[in-house]
Amino acid sequence: HPLSPASTTTTTTTTISSFKMTAEDIDGKAIAADIREELKKEVDDMISAGKQVPGLAVILVGSRRDSQTYVNMKKKACAQVGIASFGYDYDESVTQETLMAKIQELNARNDVHGILVQLPLPAHLDETAILNSMRPEKDVDGLHPENVSKLALQGTHGNKQGYWKSLSNIPFSVPCTPLGCLELLDRSGVEIKGKKAVVIGRSNLVGLPVAFLLLHRNATVTIVHSQTQNIEEEVSRADIVIAAVGRAKMVKASWLKEGAVVIDVGINSVDLPPEQVVEGKKSYKLVGDVDYDEAKKKCSKLTPVPGGVGPMTIAMLLRNTVNSCKRSSGTV
């Protein structure tokens, strides 16, 4: 269900060498807003039909401001689409046993269809054991080993499942940020099949799952990382670049193929030059893994930071929660 690129992109015209090129910003805010509207209608229809309201439980440990901000954003987004949210906040000193007991309680509740543990957790807690204690069908972050293995499966003899064509119908939860990356490509009219894609970074949260998603959509995928030789050469062959390495402006325009599509997952804080700092205002700005100002002169489409991938992560969390609710009632 791709939208018209004109409705979700901001166009700037630049001149490169002797020809004119149009670089388009892939507007993650607008696309995420569209998805929230779709989900709101879906939830309204479910409620009108007398079906259960989707429910998301969010566990927050400690007082990290960034984690508190993310949790508040998720709760606000739930309210916008009609998802019931349940918050459970714990002190930094909470025990493993207390958290595991709460997750078991949530596993058993019929009004909770998704459980999210806000990461990172304090060092004394076993993050893997906590995440793995969730029922896989309630793991809306897509990090449970059972969900990870389903994403990796290709089907016997290379047979493909039809649900990869529509990302809204995958019968298990996929990590939210990678899923959001694919939605940005689809809804910006980017053809994936047969294209060469390079993923920069191999994390369990983004790099590996987004590579599997691209493979399922019949791209030819290369993953590059800190030990890859000649990274620039590998990236320069790509029609689609997914940058998810966490290094500010690492990817230069010289790395990119003319007309490439770039999805920048990175969110990095860099200090402003002293002359740009205004008293009482932030002394830093957020930038991506890609040198945006230079890259936009060379690629055909790219995501800005902020305003690109970030809003999509929460939108995909909402979708995973709604889908989990529908699966629990046998309607998807």
Buried (B, 14 or more C-beta within 10 A) or exposed (E): EEBEBEEBBEEEEEEEEEEEBEBBBBBBBBBBBBBBEBBBEBBEEBEEEEBBEBBBBBBBBBEBEEBBEBBEBBBEBBEBBBBBBBEBBBEEEBEBEEBBEBBEEBBEEEEBBBBBBBBEBBEEBEBEEBBBBBBBBBBBBBBBEBBBEBBEEEEEEEEEEEBBEEBBEBEBBBBBBBBBBBBBBBBBBBEBEEBBBBBBBBBEBBBBBBBBBBBBBEBBBBBBEEEBEEBEEBBBEBBBBBBBBBBBBBBBBEBBBEEBBBBBBBBBEEEEEEEEEEEEEEEEEBBBBBBBEBBBBBBBBBBBBBBBBBBBBBBBBBBBBBBBBBBBEEEB
